[in-house]
Every structure is written in C-alpha cells, then in structure tokens.
Amino acid sequence: MAPQIDPNPGEKLVLEEDCSEVKLGSGILSLTNQRIIFEKTEGNLTTLNKKIGNALLNVTLDKVGNVNAEGFILTKVVVQIDNSKYKFSVFNNKKWAKEIESQKSLFNKQ
C-alpha cells in the first residue's frame, strides 16, 4: 500500500509498515528517500476492511532530529521532529532507525 500523497519527482518508497503511534493511533508509516509519512487508518473488525485517512505526519527528512530504537519486547522507533517525539510500534525498530538515519544523511547531502 503506497502512500496516497503524490510523490515528488525522484521520490522512492524505502520502507512501509502498518503500525501504531502512542498519541496518533494506528496507521501506516512510510519512509521515502525524501520524507517520512504517517497516515491514519480506520479499520472495521467485522469486514476486516481498512481505510486510509489523513496524513497526520508528512515531513521532509531534513526536519527529522534524533532517531533511536527502544524496547525489547514492545519495540518502538522514536523519531524527533521539531519539539515532538513520535514513538512508532514497528516490527523491526533497529531496521527502521538505521534506514531513517541512512536516508536522512543521503537527503541532507543533496
């Protein structure tokens, strides 16, 4: 499921995962070579349908501050943007943290 937001020229999807964020709830976290995007999802348990809602987070990688992995059983990738910290419950938090840092440094070199 690719992000609904129109990509910029040369933008490529790097990672994407259905996850939840502590304050924002459930959604889809997408990392491209230019941005990090979190789109809210609403599910219907009886039909097992999922609907993608608004993008609650859509920032270019130059605005991303510290990124780190935390937790052992309940793993989260923690992303700091401006004065806010976002804690995403992803399957492989170390992979996400490493990839965000990697894409961030490539983006900042442009």
Phi and psi in radians as a Rosetta constraint file:
Dihedral C 1 N 2 CA 2 C 2 CIRCULARHARMONIC -1.405 0.35
Dihedral N 2 CA 2 C 2 N 3 CIRCULARHARMONIC 2.716 0.35
Dihedral C 2 N 3 CA 3 C 3 CIRCULARHARMONIC -1.027 0.35
Dihedral N 3 CA 3 C 3 N 4 CIRCULARHARMONIC 2.511 0.35
Dihedral C 3 N 4 CA 4 C 4 CIRCULARHARMONIC -1.273 0.35
Dihedral N 4 CA 4 C 4 N 5 CIRCULARHARMONIC -0.402 0.35
Dihedral C 4 N 5 CA 5 C 5 CIRCULARHARMONIC -1.184 0.35
Dihedral N 5 CA 5 C 5 N 6 CIRCULARHARMONIC 2.365 0.35
Dihedral C 5 N 6 CA 6 C 6 CIRCULARHARMONIC -1.060 0.35
Dihedral N 6 CA 6 C 6 N 7 CIRCULARHARMONIC 2.228 0.35
Dihedral C 6 N 7 CA 7 C 7 CIRCULARHARMONIC -1.278 0.35
Dihedral N 7 CA 7 C 7 N 8 CIRCULARHARMONIC 2.678 0.35
Dihedral C 7 N 8 CA 8 C 8 CIRCULARHARMONIC -1.360 0.35
Dihedral N 8 CA 8 C 8 N 9 CIRCULARHARMONIC 2.810 0.35
Dihedral C 8 N 9 CA 9 C 9 CIRCULARHARMONIC -1.018 0.35
Dihedral N 9 CA 9 C 9 N 10 CIRCULARHARMONIC 2.341 0.35
Dihedral C 9 N 10 CA 10 C 10 CIRCULARHARMONIC 1.377 0.35
Dihedral N 10 CA 10 C 10 N 11 CIRCULARHARMONIC 0.083 0.35
Dihedral C 10 N 11 CA 11 C 11 CIRCULARHARMONIC -1.441 0.35
Dihedral N 11 CA 11 C 11 N 12 CIRCULARHARMONIC 2.326 0.35
Dihedral C 11 N 12 CA 12 C 12 CIRCULARHARMONIC -2.233 0.35
Dihedral N 12 CA 12 C 12 N 13 CIRCULARHARMONIC 2.458 0.35
Dihedral C 12 N 13 CA 13 C 13 CIRCULARHARMONIC -1.304 0.35
Dihedral N 13 CA 13 C 13 N 14 CIRCULARHARMONIC 2.235 0.35
Dihedral C 13 N 14 CA 14 C 14 CIRCULARHARMONIC -1.807 0.35
Dihedral N 14 CA 14 C 14 N 15 CIRCULARHARMONIC -0.902 0.35
Dihedral C 14 N 15 CA 15 C 15 CIRCULARHARMONIC -2.430 0.35
Dihedral N 15 CA 15 C 15 N 16 CIRCULARHARMONIC 2.628 0.35
Dihedral C 15 N 16 CA 16 C 16 CIRCULARHARMONIC -2.672 0.35
Dihedral N 16 CA 16 C 16 N 17 CIRCULARHARMONIC 2.420 0.35
Dihedral C 16 N 17 CA 17 C 17 CIRCULARHARMONIC -2.688 0.35
Dihedral N 17 CA 17 C 17 N 18 CIRCULARHARMONIC 2.468 0.35
Dihedral C 17 N 18 CA 18 C 18 CIRCULARHARMONIC -1.366 0.35
Dihedral N 18 CA 18 C 18 N 19 CIRCULARHARMONIC 2.087 0.35
Dihedral C 18 N 19 CA 19 C 19 CIRCULARHARMONIC -2.662 0.35
Dihedral N 19 CA 19 C 19 N 20 CIRCULARHARMONIC -2.948 0.35
Dihedral C 19 N 20 CA 20 C 20 CIRCULARHARMONIC -2.379 0.35
Dihedral N 20 CA 20 C 20 N 21 CIRCULARHARMONIC 2.729 0.35
Dihedral C 20 N 21 CA 21 C 21 CIRCULARHARMONIC -2.086 0.35
Dihedral N 21 CA 21 C 21 N 22 CIRCULARHARMONIC 2.513 0.35
Dihedral C 21 N 22 CA 22 C 22 CIRCULARHARMONIC -0.873 0.35
Dihedral N 22 CA 22 C 22 N 23 CIRCULARHARMONIC -0.890 0.35
Dihedral C 22 N 23 CA 23 C 23 CIRCULARHARMONIC -1.655 0.35
Dihedral N 23 CA 23 C 23 N 24 CIRCULARHARMONIC -0.516 0.35
Dihedral C 23 N 24 CA 24 C 24 CIRCULARHARMONIC -1.526 0.35
Dihedral N 24 CA 24 C 24 N 25 CIRCULARHARMONIC -0.342 0.35
Dihedral C 24 N 25 CA 25 C 25 CIRCULARHARMONIC 1.612 0.35
Dihedral N 25 CA 25 C 25 N 26 CIRCULARHARMONIC -2.731 0.35
Dihedral C 25 N 26 CA 26 C 26 CIRCULARHARMONIC -1.514 0.35
Dihedral N 26 CA 26 C 26 N 27 CIRCULARHARMONIC 2.656 0.35
Dihedral C 26 N 27 CA 27 C 27 CIRCULARHARMONIC 3.135 0.35
Dihedral N 27 CA 27 C 27 N 28 CIRCULARHARMONIC -2.898 0.35
Dihedral C 27 N 28 CA 28 C 28 CIRCULARHARMONIC -2.039 0.35
Dihedral N 28 CA 28 C 28 N 29 CIRCULARHARMONIC 2.134 0.35
Dihedral C 28 N 29 CA 29 C 29 CIRCULARHARMONIC -1.672 0.35
Dihedral N 29 CA 29 C 29 N 30 CIRCULARHARMONIC 2.185 0.35
Dihedral C 29 N 30 CA 30 C 30 CIRCULARHARMONIC -2.183 0.35
Dihedral N 30 CA 30 C 30 N 31 CIRCULARHARMONIC 2.385 0.35
Dihedral C 30 N 31 CA 31 C 31 CIRCULARHARMONIC -2.075 0.35
Dihedral N 31 CA 31 C 31 N 32 CIRCULARHARMONIC 2.166 0.35
Dihedral C 31 N 32 CA 32 C 32 CIRCULARHARMONIC -1.945 0.35
Dihedral N 32 CA 32 C 32 N 33 CIRCULARHARMONIC -3.136 0.35
Dihedral C 32 N 33 CA 33 C 33 CIRCULARHARMONIC -1.323 0.35
Dihedral N 33 CA 33 C 33 N 34 CIRCULARHARMONIC 0.013 0.35
Dihedral C 33 N 34 CA 34 C 34 CIRCULARHARMONIC -2.246 0.35
Dihedral N 34 CA 34 C 34 N 35 CIRCULARHARMONIC -0.474 0.35
Dihedral C 34 N 35 CA 35 C 35 CIRCULARHARMONIC -2.476 0.35
Dihedral N 35 CA 35 C 35 N 36 CIRCULARHARMONIC 2.875 0.35
Dihedral C 35 N 36 CA 36 C 36 CIRCULARHARMONIC -2.098 0.35
Dihedral N 36 CA 36 C 36 N 37 CIRCULARHARMONIC 2.296 0.35
Dihedral C 36 N 37 CA 37 C 37 CIRCULARHARMONIC -2.304 0.35
Dihedral N 37 CA 37 C 37 N 38 CIRCULARHARMONIC 2.372 0.35
Dihedral C 37 N 38 CA 38 C 38 CIRCULARHARMONIC -2.215 0.35
Dihedral N 38 CA 38 C 38 N 39 CIRCULARHARMONIC 2.017 0.35
Dihedral C 38 N 39 CA 39 C 39 CIRCULARHARMONIC -1.884 0.35
Dihedral N 39 CA 39 C 39 N 40 CIRCULARHARMONIC 2.246 0.35
Dihedral C 39 N 40 CA 40 C 40 CIRCULARHARMONIC -1.159 0.35
Dihedral N 40 CA 40 C 40 N 41 CIRCULARHARMONIC 2.467 0.35
Dihedral C 40 N 41 CA 41 C 41 CIRCULARHARMONIC -2.154 0.35
Dihedral N 41 CA 41 C 41 N 42 CIRCULARHARMONIC 2.612 0.35
Dihedral C 41 N 42 CA 42 C 42 CIRCULARHARMONIC -2.169 0.35
Dihedral N 42 CA 42 C 42 N 43 CIRCULARHARMONIC 2.212 0.35
Dihedral C 42 N 43 CA 43 C 43 CIRCULARHARMONIC -1.940 0.35
Dihedral N 43 CA 43 C 43 N 44 CIRCULARHARMONIC 2.715 0.35
Dihedral C 43 N 44 CA 44 C 44 CIRCULARHARMONIC -2.100 0.35
Dihedral N 44 CA 44 C 44 N 45 CIRCULARHARMONIC 1.937 0.35
Dihedral C 44 N 45 CA 45 C 45 CIRCULARHARMONIC -1.139 0.35
Dihedral N 45 CA 45 C 45 N 46 CIRCULARHARMONIC -0.575 0.35
Dihedral C 45 N 46 CA 46 C 46 CIRCULARHARMONIC -1.222 0.35
Dihedral N 46 CA 46 C 46 N 47 CIRCULARHARMONIC -0.620 0.35
Dihedral C 46 N 47 CA 47 C 47 CIRCULARHARMONIC -1.831 0.35
Dihedral N 47 CA 47 C 47 N 48 CIRCULARHARMONIC -0.057 0.35
Dihedral C 47 N 48 CA 48 C 48 CIRCULARHARMONIC 0.980 0.35
Dihedral N 48 CA 48 C 48 N 49 CIRCULARHARMONIC 0.554 0.35
Dihedral C 48 N 49 CA 49 C 49 CIRCULARHARMONIC -1.592 0.35
Dihedral N 49 CA 49 C 49 N 50 CIRCULARHARMONIC 2.590 0.35
Dihedral C 49 N 50 CA 50 C 50 CIRCULARHARMONIC -2.265 0.35
Dihedral N 50 CA 50 C 50 N 51 CIRCULARHARMONIC 2.354 0.35
Dihedral C 50 N 51 CA 51 C 51 CIRCULARHARMONIC -2.082 0.35
Dihedral N 51 CA 51 C 51 N 52 CIRCULARHARMONIC 2.300 0.35
Dihedral C 51 N 52 CA 52 C 52 CIRCULARHARMONIC -1.480 0.35
Dihedral N 52 CA 52 C 52 N 53 CIRCULARHARMONIC 2.282 0.35
Dihedral C 52 N 53 CA 53 C 53 CIRCULARHARMONIC -1.823 0.35
Dihedral N 53 CA 53 C 53 N 54 CIRCULARHARMONIC -2.511 0.35
Dihedral C 53 N 54 CA 54 C 54 CIRCULARHARMONIC -1.284 0.35
Dihedral N 54 CA 54 C 54 N 55 CIRCULARHARMONIC 2.685 0.35
Dihedral C 54 N 55 CA 55 C 55 CIRCULARHARMONIC -1.392 0.35
Dihedral N 55 CA 55 C 55 N 56 CIRCULARHARMONIC 1.990 0.35
Dihedral C 55 N 56 CA 56 C 56 CIRCULARHARMONIC -1.496 0.35
Dihedral N 56 CA 56 C 56 N 57 CIRCULARHARMONIC -0.329 0.35
Dihedral C 56 N 57 CA 57 C 57 CIRCULARHARMONIC -2.508 0.35
Dihedral N 57 CA 57 C 57 N 58 CIRCULARHARMONIC 2.196 0.35
Dihedral C 57 N 58 CA 58 C 58 CIRCULARHARMONIC -2.676 0.35
Dihedral N 58 CA 58 C 58 N 59 CIRCULARHARMONIC 1.565 0.35
Dihedral C 58 N 59 CA 59 C 59 CIRCULARHARMONIC -2.260 0.35
Dihedral N 59 CA 59 C 59 N 60 CIRCULARHARMONIC 2.619 0.35
Dihedral C 59 N 60 CA 60 C 60 CIRCULARHARMONIC -1.303 0.35
Dihedral N 60 CA 60 C 60 N 61 CIRCULARHARMONIC 2.709 0.35
Dihedral C 60 N 61 CA 61 C 61 CIRCULARHARMONIC -1.154 0.35
Dihedral N 61 CA 61 C 61 N 62 CIRCULARHARMONIC -0.342 0.35
Dihedral C 61 N 62 CA 62 C 62 CIRCULARHARMONIC -1.251 0.35
Dihedral N 62 CA 62 C 62 N 63 CIRCULARHARMONIC -0.253 0.35
Dihedral C 62 N 63 CA 63 C 63 CIRCULARHARMONIC -1.608 0.35
Dihedral N 63 CA 63 C 63 N 64 CIRCULARHARMONIC -0.092 0.35
Dihedral C 63 N 64 CA 64 C 64 CIRCULARHARMONIC -1.443 0.35
Dihedral N 64 CA 64 C 64 N 65 CIRCULARHARMONIC 2.235 0.35
Dihedral C 64 N 65 CA 65 C 65 CIRCULARHARMONIC -1.621 0.35
Dihedral N 65 CA 65 C 65 N 66 CIRCULARHARMONIC -2.220 0.35
Dihedral C 65 N 66 CA 66 C 66 CIRCULARHARMONIC -1.150 0.35
Dihedral N 66 CA 66 C 66 N 67 CIRCULARHARMONIC 2.509 0.35
Dihedral C 66 N 67 CA 67 C 67 CIRCULARHARMONIC -2.331 0.35
Dihedral N 67 CA 67 C 67 N 68 CIRCULARHARMONIC 2.261 0.35
Dihedral C 67 N 68 CA 68 C 68 CIRCULARHARMONIC -2.628 0.35
Dihedral N 68 CA 68 C 68 N 69 CIRCULARHARMONIC 2.785 0.35
Dihedral C 68 N 69 CA 69 C 69 CIRCULARHARMONIC -1.715 0.35
Dihedral N 69 CA 69 C 69 N 70 CIRCULARHARMONIC 2.426 0.35
Dihedral C 69 N 70 CA 70 C 70 CIRCULARHARMONIC -2.447 0.35
Dihedral N 70 CA 70 C 70 N 71 CIRCULARHARMONIC 2.738 0.35
Dihedral C 70 N 71 CA 71 C 71 CIRCULARHARMONIC 1.636 0.35
Dihedral N 71 CA 71 C 71 N 72 CIRCULARHARMONIC 2.763 0.35
Dihedral C 71 N 72 CA 72 C 72 CIRCULARHARMONIC -2.011 0.35
Dihedral N 72 CA 72 C 72 N 73 CIRCULARHARMONIC -0.960 0.35
Dihedral C 72 N 73 CA 73 C 73 CIRCULARHARMONIC -1.611 0.35
Dihedral N 73 CA 73 C 73 N 74 CIRCULARHARMONIC -0.877 0.35
Dihedral C 73 N 74 CA 74 C 74 CIRCULARHARMONIC -1.643 0.35
Dihedral N 74 CA 74 C 74 N 75 CIRCULARHARMONIC 1.547 0.35
Dihedral C 74 N 75 CA 75 C 75 CIRCULARHARMONIC -1.480 0.35
Dihedral N 75 CA 75 C 75 N 76 CIRCULARHARMONIC 2.459 0.35
Dihedral C 75 N 76 CA 76 C 76 CIRCULARHARMONIC -2.397 0.35
Dihedral N 76 CA 76 C 76 N 77 CIRCULARHARMONIC 2.582 0.35
Dihedral C 76 N 77 CA 77 C 77 CIRCULARHARMONIC -1.823 0.35
Dihedral N 77 CA 77 C 77 N 78 CIRCULARHARMONIC 2.224 0.35
Dihedral C 77 N 78 CA 78 C 78 CIRCULARHARMONIC -1.821 0.35
Dihedral N 78 CA 78 C 78 N 79 CIRCULARHARMONIC 2.148 0.35
Dihedral C 78 N 79 CA 79 C 79 CIRCULARHARMONIC -2.105 0.35
Dihedral N 79 CA 79 C 79 N 80 CIRCULARHARMONIC 2.206 0.35
Dihedral C 79 N 80 CA 80 C 80 CIRCULARHARMONIC -1.759 0.35
Dihedral N 80 CA 80 C 80 N 81 CIRCULARHARMONIC 2.207 0.35
Dihedral C 80 N 81 CA 81 C 81 CIRCULARHARMONIC -2.270 0.35
Dihedral N 81 CA 81 C 81 N 82 CIRCULARHARMONIC 2.074 0.35
Dihedral C 81 N 82 CA 82 C 82 CIRCULARHARMONIC 0.957 0.35
Dihedral N 82 CA 82 C 82 N 83 CIRCULARHARMONIC -2.151 0.35
Dihedral C 82 N 83 CA 83 C 83 CIRCULARHARMONIC -1.748 0.35
Dihedral N 83 CA 83 C 83 N 84 CIRCULARHARMONIC 0.215 0.35
Dihedral C 83 N 84 CA 84 C 84 CIRCULARHARMONIC -1.933 0.35
Dihedral N 84 CA 84 C 84 N 85 CIRCULARHARMONIC 2.512 0.35
Dihedral C 84 N 85 CA 85 C 85 CIRCULARHARMONIC -1.957 0.35
Dihedral N 85 CA 85 C 85 N 86 CIRCULARHARMONIC 2.307 0.35
Dihedral C 85 N 86 CA 86 C 86 CIRCULARHARMONIC -1.995 0.35
Dihedral N 86 CA 86 C 86 N 87 CIRCULARHARMONIC 2.278 0.35
Dihedral C 86 N 87 CA 87 C 87 CIRCULARHARMONIC -2.020 0.35
Dihedral N 87 CA 87 C 87 N 88 CIRCULARHARMONIC 1.829 0.35
Dihedral C 87 N 88 CA 88 C 88 CIRCULARHARMONIC -1.702 0.35
Dihedral N 88 CA 88 C 88 N 89 CIRCULARHARMONIC 2.225 0.35
Dihedral C 88 N 89 CA 89 C 89 CIRCULARHARMONIC -1.453 0.35
Dihedral N 89 CA 89 C 89 N 90 CIRCULARHARMONIC 1.645 0.35
Dihedral C 89 N 90 CA 90 C 90 CIRCULARHARMONIC -1.930 0.35
Dihedral N 90 CA 90 C 90 N 91 CIRCULARHARMONIC 2.824 0.35
Dihedral C 90 N 91 CA 91 C 91 CIRCULARHARMONIC -1.172 0.35
Dihedral N 91 CA 91 C 91 N 92 CIRCULARHARMONIC -0.804 0.35
Dihedral C 91 N 92 CA 92 C 92 CIRCULARHARMONIC -2.139 0.35
Dihedral N 92 CA 92 C 92 N 93 CIRCULARHARMONIC 1.529 0.35
Dihedral C 92 N 93 CA 93 C 93 CIRCULARHARMONIC -1.133 0.35
Dihedral N 93 CA 93 C 93 N 94 CIRCULARHARMONIC -0.603 0.35
Dihedral C 93 N 94 CA 94 C 94 CIRCULARHARMONIC -1.183 0.35
Dihedral N 94 CA 94 C 94 N 95 CIRCULARHARMONIC -0.689 0.35
Dihedral C 94 N 95 CA 95 C 95 CIRCULARHARMONIC -1.103 0.35
Dihedral N 95 CA 95 C 95 N 96 CIRCULARHARMONIC -0.777 0.35
Dihedral C 95 N 96 CA 96 C 96 CIRCULARHARMONIC -1.101 0.35
Dihedral N 96 CA 96 C 96 N 97 CIRCULARHARMONIC -0.823 0.35
Dihedral C 96 N 97 CA 97 C 97 CIRCULARHARMONIC -1.055 0.35
Dihedral N 97 CA 97 C 97 N 98 CIRCULARHARMONIC -0.783 0.35
Dihedral C 97 N 98 CA 98 C 98 CIRCULARHARMONIC -1.107 0.35
Dihedral N 98 CA 98 C 98 N 99 CIRCULARHARMONIC -0.764 0.35
Dihedral C 98 N 99 CA 99 C 99 CIRCULARHARMONIC -1.222 0.35
Dihedral N 99 CA 99 C 99 N 100 CIRCULARHARMONIC -0.664 0.35
Dihedral C 99 N 100 CA 100 C 100 CIRCULARHARMONIC -1.104 0.35
Dihedral N 100 CA 100 C 100 N 101 CIRCULARHARMONIC -0.803 0.35
Dihedral C 100 N 101 CA 101 C 101 CIRCULARHARMONIC -1.054 0.35
Dihedral N 101 CA 101 C 101 N 102 CIRCULARHARMONIC -0.753 0.35
Dihedral C 101 N 102 CA 102 C 102 CIRCULARHARMONIC -1.096 0.35
Dihedral N 102 CA 102 C 102 N 103 CIRCULARHARMONIC -0.855 0.35
Dihedral C 102 N 103 CA 103 C 103 CIRCULARHARMONIC -1.146 0.35
Dihedral N 103 CA 103 C 103 N 104 CIRCULARHARMONIC -0.634 0.35
Dihedral C 103 N 104 CA 104 C 104 CIRCULARHARMONIC -1.079 0.35
Dihedral N 104 CA 104 C 104 N 105 CIRCULARHARMONIC -0.802 0.35
Dihedral C 104 N 105 CA 105 C 105 CIRCULARHARMONIC -1.199 0.35
Dihedral N 105 CA 105 C 105 N 106 CIRCULARHARMONIC -0.652 0.35
Dihedral C 105 N 106 CA 106 C 106 CIRCULARHARMONIC -1.132 0.35
Dihedral N 106 CA 106 C 106 N 107 CIRCULARHARMONIC -0.730 0.35
Dihedral C 106 N 107 CA 107 C 107 CIRCULARHARMONIC -1.137 0.35
Dihedral N 107 CA 107 C 107 N 108 CIRCULARHARMONIC -0.712 0.35
Dihedral C 107 N 108 CA 108 C 108 CIRCULARHARMONIC -1.244 0.35
Dihedral N 108 CA 108 C 108 N 109 CIRCULARHARMONIC -0.317 0.35
Dihedral C 108 N 109 CA 109 C 109 CIRCULARHARMONIC -1.403 0.35
Dihedral N 109 CA 109 C 109 N 110 CIRCULARHARMONIC -0.309 0.35
